[in-house]
Amino acid sequence: MLTMKKIALSFSMCAFVLTLFAQQQLATGAKPTNSVSAELAKFNWDQTTFDFGQIKVNNPVTHEFAFINDGNAPLVITSVQASCGCTVAKYSKDPITPGSAGSVNATFDAARVGMFTKTITVNANTEEGTMQLVIKGEVVQ
């Protein structure tokens, strides 16, 4: 009977040590290794924020946000949404192969006087999944 207690105690200790080891891996950010490496697309933007400065009222302005796919898989932009109806975004619809360039063009309709900051959300097959671009400036008379 004493032997059964020793076996049960040994088994419990092993389970406890394995649990601590697994928690330590999670806490340190260690990722389990496997033999298959994930292929991902990756944005490398020239810039993610653009300041138009002062622009005249009723004078739409456009900025091109350029990027290169630094990943190892074709980059596909699935959608682009502007934060309001005063901004329209156009983007590369074809897959961008690794090492190739693409762009998102943001056009702001400067219909009201005042400061503005608008975001353009880009959804793609990258590790992050989404990216936010920002345009800002001041509309003057």
C-alpha positions as CSV (number, residue, x, y, z in Angstrom):
1,M,0.0,0.0,0.0
2,L,2.9,2.3,0.7
3,T,4.2,1.7,-2.8
4,M,0.9,2.8,-4.3
5,K,1.1,6.1,-2.4
6,K,4.7,6.6,-3.7
7,I,3.6,5.9,-7.3
8,A,0.6,8.3,-7.0
9,L,2.8,11.0,-5.4
10,S,5.5,10.6,-8.1
11,F,2.8,10.8,-10.8
12,S,1.4,14.0,-9.2
13,M,4.8,15.6,-9.0
14,C,5.5,14.9,-12.7
15,A,2.2,16.4,-13.7
16,F,2.9,19.5,-11.5
17,V,6.4,20.0,-13.1
18,L,5.0,19.6,-16.6
19,T,2.3,22.2,-15.8
20,L,4.9,24.7,-14.6
21,F,7.0,24.1,-17.7
22,A,4.1,24.8,-19.9
23,Q,3.2,28.0,-18.0
24,Q,6.8,29.2,-18.2
25,Q,6.7,28.8,-22.0
26,L,3.5,30.8,-22.2
27,A,4.9,33.6,-19.9
28,T,8.1,34.0,-21.8
29,G,6.4,34.0,-25.2
30,A,8.1,30.8,-26.4
31,K,6.2,29.4,-29.3
32,P,6.0,25.7,-29.9
33,T,8.0,24.6,-32.9
34,N,6.8,22.6,-35.7
35,S,8.2,21.6,-39.0
36,V,5.9,23.7,-41.2
37,S,6.8,27.4,-41.4
38,A,3.8,29.7,-42.0
39,E,3.8,31.7,-45.1
40,L,2.6,35.3,-44.5
41,A,2.3,38.5,-46.4
42,K,3.8,41.6,-44.6
43,F,3.2,45.3,-45.2
44,N,6.2,47.5,-45.3
45,W,4.7,51.0,-45.6
46,D,6.6,54.1,-46.7
47,Q,4.5,56.0,-44.1
48,T,1.2,55.4,-42.2
49,T,0.3,59.0,-41.4
50,F,0.2,61.9,-43.7
51,D,-0.4,65.6,-42.9
52,F,-1.9,67.6,-45.7
53,G,-1.2,70.9,-43.8
54,Q,-3.6,73.7,-44.8
55,I,-5.9,73.0,-47.7
56,K,-8.6,75.2,-49.3
57,V,-12.3,74.4,-48.7
58,N,-14.0,72.5,-51.5
59,N,-10.7,71.4,-52.8
60,P,-10.4,67.5,-52.6
61,V,-6.9,66.2,-51.9
62,T,-5.4,62.8,-52.4
63,H,-2.4,61.0,-50.8
64,E,-0.9,57.7,-51.9
65,F,0.2,55.4,-49.1
66,A,2.8,53.1,-50.8
67,F,4.0,49.7,-49.5
68,I,6.1,46.7,-50.4
69,N,5.1,43.1,-49.5
70,D,8.0,42.0,-47.3
71,G,6.4,38.7,-46.6
72,N,6.8,35.3,-48.2
73,A,3.3,35.0,-49.6
74,P,1.1,37.1,-51.9
75,L,-0.5,40.0,-50.1
76,V,-4.2,40.3,-50.7
77,I,-6.1,43.4,-49.4
78,T,-9.7,42.2,-48.7
79,S,-11.2,45.5,-47.9
80,V,-10.5,49.2,-47.1
81,Q,-12.8,51.3,-45.0
82,A,-12.6,55.1,-44.4
83,S,-13.8,56.5,-41.0
84,C,-16.3,58.8,-42.7
85,G,-18.1,59.5,-46.0
86,C,-15.8,62.5,-46.7
87,T,-12.9,60.1,-47.4
88,V,-12.7,57.6,-50.3
89,A,-10.0,55.0,-50.5
90,K,-8.9,53.1,-53.6
91,Y,-6.4,50.2,-53.3
92,S,-4.5,47.5,-55.2
93,K,-7.1,44.8,-55.8
94,D,-4.7,42.2,-57.3
95,P,-2.5,40.0,-55.1
96,I,0.9,41.7,-54.5
97,T,3.7,39.1,-54.8
98,P,6.5,39.1,-52.3
99,G,8.9,42.0,-53.0
100,S,6.3,43.8,-55.1
101,A,4.7,47.2,-54.4
102,G,1.1,48.2,-53.9
103,S,-0.7,51.3,-52.7
104,V,-3.8,52.7,-50.9
105,N,-5.0,56.1,-52.2
106,A,-7.0,58.2,-49.8
107,T,-9.0,61.2,-51.1
108,F,-10.4,63.7,-48.6
109,D,-13.3,66.0,-49.7
110,A,-12.5,69.2,-47.9
111,A,-16.1,70.5,-47.7
112,R,-15.9,72.0,-44.1
113,V,-13.5,74.5,-42.6
114,G,-11.5,73.2,-39.6
115,M,-9.0,70.6,-38.4
116,F,-9.5,67.0,-39.4
117,T,-8.1,63.6,-38.7
118,K,-9.4,60.6,-40.6
119,T,-8.5,56.9,-40.5
120,I,-8.4,54.3,-43.3
121,T,-8.6,50.7,-42.1
122,V,-6.9,48.2,-44.4
123,N,-7.8,44.5,-44.0
124,A,-5.4,42.0,-45.5
125,N,-3.9,38.5,-45.1
126,T,-1.1,39.7,-42.9
127,E,-0.3,38.5,-39.3
128,E,-1.9,41.7,-37.9
129,G,-5.0,41.3,-40.1
130,T,-5.7,45.1,-40.1
131,M,-3.7,48.3,-40.4
132,Q,-4.8,51.9,-39.8
133,L,-3.6,54.7,-42.0
134,V,-4.2,58.3,-40.9
135,I,-4.7,61.6,-42.9
136,K,-5.0,64.9,-41.2
137,G,-4.8,68.6,-41.8
138,E,-6.7,71.9,-41.7
139,V,-9.3,73.1,-44.1
140,V,-9.2,76.9,-44.5
141,Q,-11.2,79.4,-46.5
